[in-house]
């Protein structure tokens, strides 16, 4: 029965191994329960209620992991993704000035499109249309952007009228706690301690109590309702160019994030055939798409497959039973919302900085001696943190890629899709 439900193979793993692998994966990715409410509370106008966001985050993770367990039958944990939540809050809401209802609508539409692309296999055409080096650059740029957000939220970087940004007061208060938390979390991560990010958050939170930074709200309570953010969609602006750009960005990041995670972790787990093709990749994509759609209805940003699932794979997780164990762990945490909501920004900021470090790794794959590839990649990377917008980085990177390669006569490097997107993005900057 377990084989039929989860793809469980008793010759390759055991029930105990799968459960322990699930717990391990949960510990490595559960930091999102603290980070997500903190990020969504940063919406300038009409911020989303932290308690509702916490519940939505946990429920989206549960739905995603259950879908992966029964549909994908792979050992992956899913939850609202880093980078995607930052784009939601800091670009769509704060920079572009749209409501969180507008952003949730974009996530919902993206989820529906992802389902359609998965059913029709059109996702392959989209993936192949974007140059590989530009894909690497997008991941790196998001990493820098997330790190910058972490430094800002932790008070290490502050506004400055003369130089735009400057170093904050790092000898006291929230900024000092951020620095302490960064060293603690970094040490734990460097020592390969399981659940290093979550453990770092908790230790930093405790240190923040005598420093007067942590406001302890308790440990256990009944889950807060998601009713204030449930199915709060804004349909009147769905046919605007901005909606197109936002949906495309969500979809683009989600597709490549999922593909990268699946390829990396499945290869590590030997869940590939002799040609390197991933077993059950289409059902895995479907699970991801369903989770994103459900998450938008619940009131959170795009739900995606976590690369931290590699920790569970290292523990021997090989089937959907691992993902189901992750879902059970998230279900338990629903009753610990006061503990997670007590965590200050200074405790989550180090995680954002370290996640940024992890995401910048693909920069090694960019050929910097080939300037038709490296210049657009650099523009994409640097413009994300400097414009405080992931979408600006992607758009300017794509425009510059088409322009530079055209000027150099390298027309073979440019796909028809890239031409179309470049024209649309240029028109956006001219008329909007």
Long-range contacts (C-beta under 8 A, 24 or more apart in sequence): 2-319, 2-321, 5-69, 5-70, 5-320, 6-69, 6-70, 6-73, 6-319, 6-320, 6-321, 6-323, 6-324, 7-73, 7-74, 7-280, 7-319, 7-320, 8-319, 8-320, 8-321, 9-318, 9-319, 12-318, 13-316, 13-317, 13-318, 13-319, 14-316, 15-321, 17-315, 17-316, 17-317, 18-75, 18-316, 18-317, 18-318, 18-319, 18-321, 18-322, 18-325, 19-321, 19-322, 19-325, 20-315, 20-316, 21-75, 21-312, 21-313, 21-315, 21-316, 21-317, 21-322, 21-325, 22-75, 22-77, 22-312, 22-317, 22-321, 22-322, 22-323, 22-324, 22-325, 22-326, 22-328, 22-329, 23-325, 23-329, 24-194, 24-195, 24-311, 24-312, 24-314, 24-315, 24-317, 25-75, 25-76, 25-77, 25-306, 25-308, 25-309, 25-311, 25-312, 25-317, 25-322, 25-325, 25-326, 26-77, 26-325, 26-326, 26-329, 26-330, 27-194, 27-195, 27-198, 27-311, 28-194, 28-195, 28-196, 28-197, 28-198, 28-306, 28-308, 28-311, 28-312, 29-77, 29-79, 29-306, 29-308, 29-309, 29-326, 30-195, 30-198, 30-329, 30-330, 30-333, 31-197, 31-198, 31-201, 31-348, 31-351, 32-57, 32-61, 32-79, 32-80, 32-82, 33-57, 33-58, 33-330, 33-333, 33-340, 34-198, 34-201, 34-340, 34-343, 34-347, 34-348, 34-351, 35-82, 35-85, 35-348, 35-351, 35-352, 36-80, 36-85, 36-300, 36-301, 37-340, 37-341, 38-153, 38-343, 38-345, 38-348, 39-85, 39-86, 39-89, 39-149, 40-85, 40-88, 40-89, 40-100, 40-300, 42-89, 42-90, 42-94, 42-153, 43-89, 43-93, 43-94, 43-100, 44-93, 44-94, 45-93, 45-99, 46-99, 46-100, 47-100, 48-100, 48-228, 48-229, 48-299, 49-224, 49-228, 49-229, 50-341, 51-224, 51-337, 51-341, 52-224, 52-225, 52-226, 52-227, 52-228, 52-229, 52-299, 53-229, 53-299, 53-300, 54-224, 54-337, 54-340, 54-341, 55-223, 55-224, 55-225, 55-226, 55-334, 55-337, 56-226, 56-229, 56-230, 56-295, 56-298, 56-299, 56-300, 57-300, 58-223, 58-330, 58-331, 58-333, 58-334, 59-226, 59-298, 59-334, 60-291, 60-294, 60-295, 60-298, 60-300, 60-303, 61-303, 61-326, 61-327, 61-330, 62-327, 62-330, 62-331, 63-290, 63-291, 63-294, 63-295, 63-298, 63-303, 64-287, 64-288, 64-290, 64-291, 64-294, 64-295, 64-303, 65-323, 65-324, 65-326, 65-327, 65-330, 66-323, 66-324, 66-327, 67-286, 67-287, 67-288, 67-290, 67-291, 68-284, 68-287, 68-288, 68-291, 68-305, 68-320, 68-323, 69-320, 69-321, 69-322, 69-323, 69-324, 69-327, 70-320, 70-324, 71-283, 71-284, 71-286, 71-287, 71-290, 72-280, 72-283, 72-284, 72-286, 72-287, 72-320, 72-323, 73-280, 73-283, 73-319, 73-320, 74-266, 74-271, 74-279, 74-280, 74-284, 74-319, 74-320, 74-323, 75-269, 75-309, 75-312, 75-313, 75-317, 75-318, 75-319, 75-320, 75-321, 75-322, 75-323, 76-261, 76-262, 76-265, 76-284, 76-305, 76-306, 76-309, 76-322, 76-323, 77-305, 77-306, 77-308, 77-309, 77-312, 77-323, 77-326, 78-287, 78-288, 78-291, 78-303, 78-304, 78-305, 78-306, 78-323, 79-303, 79-304, 79-306, 79-330, 80-295, 80-300, 80-301, 80-302, 80-303, 80-304, 81-253, 81-254, 81-257, 81-301, 81-302, 81-303, 81-304, 81-306, 82-146, 82-352, 82-355, 82-359, 83-142, 83-143, 83-145, 83-146, 83-253, 83-257, 83-359, 83-390, 84-250, 84-253, 84-254, 84-257, 84-301, 84-302, 84-304, 85-300, 85-301, 85-302, 86-142, 86-145, 86-146, 86-149, 86-390, 87-142, 87-249, 87-250, 87-253, 87-301, 87-390, 87-391, 88-301, 88-302, 90-145, 90-149, 90-388, 90-389, 91-388, 91-389, 91-390, 91-391, 91-392, 92-246, 94-388, 95-387, 95-388, 95-389, 96-242, 96-246, 96-389, 98-237, 98-242, 98-246, 99-234, 100-229, 100-232, 101-232, 101-233, 101-234, 102-234, 102-237, 102-243, 103-246, 103-301, 104-229, 104-232, 104-233, 104-234, 104-296, 104-299, 105-233, 105-234, 105-235, 105-237, 105-238, 105-243, 105-296, 106-243, 106-246, 106-247, 106-250, 107-250, 107-292, 107-295, 107-296, 107-301, 107-302, 108-233, 108-293, 108-296, 108-297, 109-238, 109-243, 109-247, 110-247, 110-250, 110-251, 110-254, 110-292, 110-296, 110-302, 111-289, 111-290, 111-292, 111-293, 111-294, 111-295, 111-296, 111-302, 112-293, 113-247, 113-251, 114-251, 114-254, 114-255, 114-285, 114-288, 114-289, 114-292, 114-293, 115-286, 115-289, 115-290, 115-293, 117-255, 117-289, 118-282, 118-285, 118-286, 118-289, 119-286, 121-282, 123-255, 123-285, 125-417, 126-252, 126-255, 126-417, 127-255, 127-256, 127-259, 128-415, 129-415, 129-416, 129-417, 129-418, 130-252, 130-256, 130-398, 130-415, 130-417, 130-418, 131-373, 131-401, 131-413, 131-418, 132-365, 133-365, 133-366, 133-367, 133-373, 133-374, 133-376, 133-377, 134-376, 134-377, 134-380, 134-397, 134-398, 134-401, 135-256, 135-362, 136-362, 136-363, 136-365, 136-366, 136-377, 137-363, 137-366, 137-376, 137-377, 137-378, 137-380, 137-381, 137-397, 138-252, 138-253, 138-256, 138-380, 138-393, 138-394, 138-397, 139-256, 139-257, 139-260, 139-359, 139-360, 139-362, 140-359, 140-360, 140-362, 140-363, 140-366, 140-377, 140-381, 141-380, 141-381, 141-382, 141-383, 141-384, 141-385, 141-390, 141-393, 141-394, 141-397, 142-253, 142-359, 142-384, 142-390, 143-355, 143-356, 143-357, 143-358, 143-359, 143-360, 144-356, 144-360, 144-381, 144-382, 144-384, 144-385, 145-356, 145-384, 145-385, 145-388, 145-390, 145-393, 146-352, 146-353, 146-355, 146-356, 146-359, 147-352, 147-353, 147-355, 147-356, 147-357, 147-360, 147-385, 148-356, 148-385, 148-388, 149-352, 150-348, 150-349, 150-350, 150-351, 150-352, 150-353, 150-355, 150-356, 151-178, 151-349, 151-353, 153-345, 153-348, 153-349, 153-352, 154-178, 154-181, 154-345, 154-346, 154-349, 154-350, 154-353, 155-345, 155-346, 156-349, 173-211, 173-212, 173-213, 174-213, 174-344, 174-345, 174-346, 175-346, 176-211, 177-204, 177-207, 177-208, 177-211, 177-213, 177-344, 177-346, 177-347, 178-346, 178-349, 178-350, 180-204, 180-207, 181-207, 181-346, 181-347, 181-349, 181-350, 182-349, 182-350, 182-353, 182-354, 184-350, 185-350, 185-351, 185-354, 186-350, 186-354, 189-354, 194-311, 197-351, 197-354, 200-347, 200-350, 200-351, 201-343, 201-347, 201-348, 201-350, 201-351, 202-343, 202-347, 204-346, 204-347, 204-350, 205-342, 205-343, 205-344, 205-347, 208-344, 208-346, 208-347, 213-344, 213-346, 214-342, 214-343, 214-344, 214-347, 215-342, 215-344, 216-342, 217-338, 217-339, 217-341, 217-342, 218-338, 218-339, 218-342, 219-336, 219-338, 219-339, 220-335, 220-336, 220-338, 220-339, 221-335, 221-337, 221-338, 222-335, 223-334, 223-335, 223-337, 224-337, 226-298, 226-299, 228-299, 229-298, 229-299, 229-300, 230-297, 230-298, 230-299, 231-297, 232-299, 241-424, 241-427, 241-428, 241-432, 242-428, 242-432, 244-424, 245-391, 245-395, 245-425, 245-428, 246-391, 249-390, 249-391, 249-394, 250-302, 252-394, 253-302, 253-390, 254-288, 254-292, 254-302, 254-304, 257-304, 257-305, 258-284, 258-285, 258-288, 258-304, 258-305, 260-307, 261-304, 261-305, 261-306, 261-307, 261-309, 262-305, 264-307, 264-310, 265-307, 265-309, 265-310, 265-313, 268-310, 268-313, 268-314, 269-313, 269-317, 269-318, 271-318, 307-358, 371-404, 372-404, 372-405, 372-408, 372-410, 372-413, 375-400, 375-404, 376-400, 376-401, 376-404, 395-425, 395-428, 395-429, 398-422, 398-425, 399-425, 399-426
